[in-house]
Amino acid sequence: MERVALEFPSAAVIHRHPLTVRVTDMNYGRHLGHDALVSLLHEARSHAFASLGLPEWDMQGYPSVVVDLAVQYQQEARFPDALVIETAVPNPVGKALTVYQRITKAESGQVVATARLNKLLLDVSSGRPVAIPNALKQTLADAREG
């Protein structure tokens, strides 16, 4: 079986967000379910961009959409594990904004999962992707340095 293998770009971290596994996040195997993991990633990503003044629905005047998502599961998480989700955004290439997220257990630092997604910014009138604005690139570069 071919597995997804993602390398988290630690030098590109822009935000760290603490979350706790809720009882409603558990699946039949009594660990963090896939649907809940995606929701936790979204929550942390929203906080990361909002902390930079970039809500996902208005990133320099453009709404953003997720066009793909890959997740590498590395360890189970269970209720009530305290987690930290790091969000990293390397320098954008082309029209895609690639976002990496790594979920770790707060106490041990063990990696629960690593995710990569691509976002596009859309021109509302045409519905077509636009180039990543230079101001957005600069805001992300400043966050990586900070």
C-alpha positions in Angstrom: 0.0 0.0 0.0 1.3 3.4 -0.9 1.2 5.9 1.9 1.2 9.7 1.9 4.5 11.0 3.3 4.6 14.7 4.1 7.5 16.7 5.3 6.5 19.5 7.6 8.4 22.8 6.9 9.2 23.9 10.4 11.0 27.0 9.2 7.7 28.3 7.7 5.5 28.2 10.9 3.3 31.2 11.2 1.1 30.1 14.2 0.6 27.5 16.9 -2.9 26.8 18.3 -3.9 24.7 21.3 -6.9 22.5 21.1 -8.3 19.6 23.1 -9.9 16.4 21.7 -13.6 16.5 22.6 -15.6 13.4 23.3 -17.7 14.3 20.2 -14.5 14.0 18.1 -14.2 10.3 18.8 -15.0 7.6 16.2 -16.0 4.0 16.6 -12.4 3.0 17.3 -12.5 5.4 20.3 -9.9 7.8 18.8 -9.9 11.1 16.9 -12.0 10.6 13.8 -11.1 11.8 10.3 -14.0 14.2 10.1 -13.1 15.7 13.4 -9.4 16.0 12.5 -10.3 18.0 9.4 -12.5 20.3 11.6 -9.7 20.8 14.1 -7.3 21.6 11.2 -9.8 24.2 9.9 -10.2 25.8 13.3 -6.5 26.1 13.8 -5.9 27.4 10.2 -8.7 30.0 10.6 -7.0 31.2 13.8 -3.6 31.3 12.1 -4.8 33.5 9.2 -7.1 35.7 11.4 -4.1 36.4 13.7 -2.5 38.0 10.6 -5.6 40.0 9.7 -6.4 37.6 6.9 -9.8 35.9 7.4 -10.1 33.1 4.9 -13.2 34.7 3.3 -11.2 38.0 2.7 -7.5 37.4 2.0 -6.4 40.8 0.6 -9.9 41.2 -1.0 -10.3 37.6 -2.3 -12.1 34.6 -0.7 -10.1 31.5 -0.5 -11.1 27.9 -1.2 -9.4 24.6 -0.3 -8.8 22.6 -3.5 -7.1 19.6 -2.1 -6.1 18.0 1.2 -3.6 15.2 2.1 -3.3 13.8 5.7 -0.6 11.5 7.0 -1.8 9.8 10.2 1.0 9.1 12.6 -0.5 8.4 16.0 -3.9 8.1 17.6 -5.3 10.9 19.8 -8.1 10.3 22.3 -10.4 12.3 24.5 -9.3 14.5 26.4 -5.8 14.8 24.8 -4.4 18.4 24.7 -3.1 19.1 21.2 -1.1 21.8 19.5 -1.6 22.5 15.8 1.2 24.3 14.0 0.4 26.0 10.8 3.2 26.6 8.3 2.9 28.5 4.9 6.0 28.3 2.7 6.6 31.0 0.0 3.7 30.8 -2.4 4.5 29.4 -5.9 2.1 30.3 -8.7 -1.5 30.8 -7.8 -1.6 28.2 -5.0 -1.2 28.9 -1.3 0.2 25.7 0.2 -0.6 25.3 3.9 1.0 22.6 6.1 -0.3 21.7 9.5 1.2 19.4 12.2 -0.9 18.1 15.1 1.2 17.1 18.2 0.3 16.0 21.7 1.0 19.0 24.0 2.6 16.9 26.8 4.8 14.5 24.8 5.3 16.3 21.5 4.3 13.1 19.6 3.1 13.8 16.1 -0.6 12.8 15.7 -0.9 13.8 12.0 0.6 16.0 9.3 -1.5 17.6 6.7 -1.0 19.6 3.5 -3.6 21.5 1.6 -3.7 23.9 -1.3 -5.9 27.0 -1.3 -6.7 29.3 -4.2 -7.9 32.9 -4.0 -10.8 33.5 -6.3 -12.0 36.5 -8.3 -15.6 36.7 -7.1 -16.9 38.1 -10.4 -15.4 35.4 -12.6 -14.9 32.6 -10.2 -11.3 32.1 -11.5 -8.2 31.9 -9.4 -6.0 34.9 -9.1 -2.3 35.4 -8.4 -1.3 35.6 -4.7 -1.1 39.4 -4.0 2.3 40.7 -3.0 0.9 42.2 0.2 -0.2 38.7 1.2 3.2 37.2 0.4 4.8 39.9 2.5 2.5 39.4 5.5 3.3 35.6 5.4 7.0 36.3 5.1 6.9 38.7 8.1 5.0 36.0 10.1 7.6 33.4 9.3 10.4 35.7 10.5 8.5 36.7 13.7 
